[in-house]
Amino acid sequence: MSLWSLVSHMPPEHFSGLFGEFPRDLRSLLADWLENQPWEFITGTDSFCISAAGALLSTMVEKVRGLAGGNEQQRQVLQHVSNLENTYRRDPLRLVAVVKGILEGERAALLKRDRHLPLSFHRRQEELKFGLDLQRLQHRVGEIQVLQERWKQKGDGTRACRQTSLQESQMKTDGKLQGNDLPALILEAMKELEGAKLQVLKRLHIWKRQQQLAGNGAVFEENLAPLQKRCENLVDIYFQLQQQVVAVGGELGSDLLSRLLERLNTVLSALVESSFLVEKQPPQVLKTQTKFQASVRFLLGPRLLQPSAKPFVVKADMVTEKQARELALGGYGNPLSENTGEIVHNTVALEINSTSATSCATFKNMLLKKIKRCERKGSESVTEEKCAALFSTDVTLGPGNLAFHLQALSLPIVVIVHGNQDNNAKATVLWDNAFSELERVPFVVAERVPWEKMCETLNLRFMAEVQTNKGLLPEHYFFLAQKIFNNSSASPEDFHNRSVSWAQFNKEILPGRGFTFWQWFDGVLDLTKRCLKSYWSDRLIVGFISKQYVSKLLGPESDGTFLLRFSDSEIGGITIAHVIRGKDGSSQVENIQPFSAKDLHIRSLGDRIRDLGQLRNLYPNQPKDQVFGSHYNKEQMGKDGRGYVSTAIKMTVESERDQKLAPQESPQAVPPPAPTNIYSLPGQPPEQPMDHLHLPDMRSSAFPAQMVLPQFHAPEEASMSMGIPSASPFHSPPTLLPAPVSTPATALPLGPNVAFSCQPLSPDLLPYGYLPEDLILDDLSPDPMDEEMPEITPFSPARHISPFRPLLPAPPQLLATSLGNNVDLPSEDEITQLLYEAQMEEGLQPPSYSDPMANPSW
């Protein structure tokens, strides 16, 4: 985007007095061309600046002539050409000053309006400056060449004059050089060469920083061809200047000659070492025993690499943060003393591609076999430990066969050994990528950053991960600030000058939750990326909003108004909040139990919204079918191609079901079949049909309205109930739940002497106040969760006691809790004797209480 395309639509009063000598219509004709010339960097009055200004005037005249169209326009163009030649031909530097003033005035007006300039403007200015500096260097080398030829034509009698001129040149300032002073011109050229080198190195650092930000989702121009061209042009000038210095070395004196050669070698070494870089980074979260790829590129390889009988080999090694810091402080010139990890397939040849004029080494099948952890600081976890891949090679360059040891360090890498470490490792990488400095000591990063920068980082990550152009809004940042700072009473302005720490980001558990801020946010990212991209891009999801604010927002709205928000209490969940109005006109905001990615893969969010008749308008007042219609899936009706009647999954919530089922329509409770032959004598029992069992559907992520708890019943001699384990989905501590006599239970035979009893569970056990959602399955299709459940094999008649050894010899107080206080229980010795006799009858050895699994004292 050009500057003129932005300022041409601004009111003319913003540019009063700006277009006088240089008319506005001529500025419009030369819009883009004018901005792509180095007017602002022609600052002197020496021969180079005068020559550059004259070249720009000539090019402008030819450009204007080429823009002539019809007769009327041609007359205007010819008038412009005549004015340019008459006004500026004798003083082209005046044209430079006029155009420079116009461009500065336009940028000032744009800054006043927008408070910033597009990044492309700054990048273009940097390129223009470097291009002009190269031209200045080439002009300087040309002057040195001319003076060198003149000196060669002089005789030996002028040698004393040369020495005097040398001494005088060392005392002159840069702005007062004489045109016939060769040593002074060489010194000036040397200074300009070093300045151009610094520009190249800075541009390479910027490229590396942009590459790092791209790891968080930033736009990245990864084409290295322009940078390679810069390095090659500068190296060409280096060799020309080196030849000229060596040619007049006898006239410069040994001391000055050695200093100049040393400075020249420093320039070459810096360019060569900096041009060896990692073009394709390895994964920044790297799992052991997993293949990965990377590539390095040597920008000066096609120009400087000398033919060799053996190809130059690049090696990859893992280094710790401490090793990386030592290498950086040593200038990456020392070989690695110790490997941190073992990498398989870690050597590749450095090849030159003549077609693309590139020199690269591509690692395609590397594998980190193992990693050697280093000592961590304080409470630092393994997912906060940063290391890097070090790529190194030894090459011979240039006409002089100069030997170089080249090293390139990758971006920080967090090595993990298990997938459950991935989330925290990503947090470490995200923080490092976002907040590290341009030229830092590896891998130092700030512990606390401004909240505004954190917002930019989260937005960048969100848009890149979800692959959407709809980012986070100010109200989203406000909710996120309330969450991470645990302050729901502050205003948005209160967070503007706040800073957030690494601990708040991913070390401290959020109040009342079991996860950190990043773990929760990353769950939202994953859910949106996998299931909600189109909904978010259509702005159908409010998402980042608290439950309390939703109640305030929806309270005054009509019945059936709803919105979608990310669950505040669960990782990776989205819920529907909707308004229910009673007959008395009072309103209530209900939140349906959150849907996970697995739920939305079973039935999409749009179809679930269509299923719920009580949802009518998306907040504030958009009919749901109008905004969600494009997200509904077409339902198949009738029979499919194989003649089967099609089935469908529908969603309902308990409140809707209760409204639809009148009392007289309530289904009659069917008494469960009595358990058959549960406590039979040892022997093979007859097979029992399983189709009469009414199994609760445990596959839905939300509990149905009537859920059941499993209870295992031991044989008749020592019958007791088994509590719910802490690892169960109900997350309650182990307790003994006796089956009430008044509540019917379903006994499911699992073996000759074991029954699986099911008791109804009250819906008020559901957490967080969500309404349970229920999936009505018209057919019972297999579920992926079923594949992960271990299969329960029938118990052998001869082993009907030993699988439950820890349960049967229970203390009397536990049996009293299970069977009631009015039951006359046998003593512990009597129970042990019963077990002994039962096992002796089966031909089994009695339990040895030296075995902890057989000890009844549990």
Secondary structure, 3 states (H helix, E strand, C coil): CCHHHHHCCCCHHHHCCCCCCCCHHHHHHCHHHHHCCCHHHCCCCCHHHHHHHHHHHHHHHHHHHHCCCCHHHHHHHHHHHHHHHHHHCCCHHHHHHHHHHHHHHHHHHHHHHHCCCCHHHHHHHHHHHHHHHHHHHHHHHHHHHHHHHHHHHCCHHHHHHHHHHHHHHCCCCHHHCCCCCHHHHHHHHHHHHHHHHHHHHHHHHHHHHHHHHHCCCCCCCCCCHHHHHHHHHHHHHHHHHHHHHHHCHHHHCHHHHHHHHHHHHHHHHHHHHHCEEEEECCCCEEECCCEEEEEEEECCHHHHECCCCCCCEEEEEEEEHHHHHHHHHCCCCCCCCCCCEEEECCEEECEEECCCCEEEEEEEEEEEEEECCCCCCCCCCHHHCCEEEEEEEEEEECCCCEEEEEEEECCCEEEECCHHHHHHHHHHHHHHHHHCCCCCCCCCCCCEEEHHHHHHHHHHHHHHHHCCCCCCCHHHHHHHHHHHHCCCCCCHHHHCCCEEEHHHHHCCCCCCCCCCHHHHHHHHHHHHHHHHHHHHHCCCCCECCCHHHHHHHHCCCCCCEEEEEECCCCCCCEEEEEEEECCCCCEEEEEECCECHHHHHHCCHHHHHHHCCCCCEECCCEEHHHHHHHHCCCCCCCECCCCCECCCEEEEEHHHHHHHCCHHHCCCCCCCCCCCCCCCCCCCCCCCCCCCCCCCCCCCCCCCCCEEEEEEECCHHHCCCCCCCCCCCCCCCCCCCCCCCCCCCEEEEEECCEEEEEEEECHHHCHHHCECEEEEECCCCCCHHHHHCCCCCCCCHHHCCHHHCCCCCCCHHHHHHHHCCCCCCCCHHHHHHHHHHHHHHCCCCCCCCCCHHHCCCC
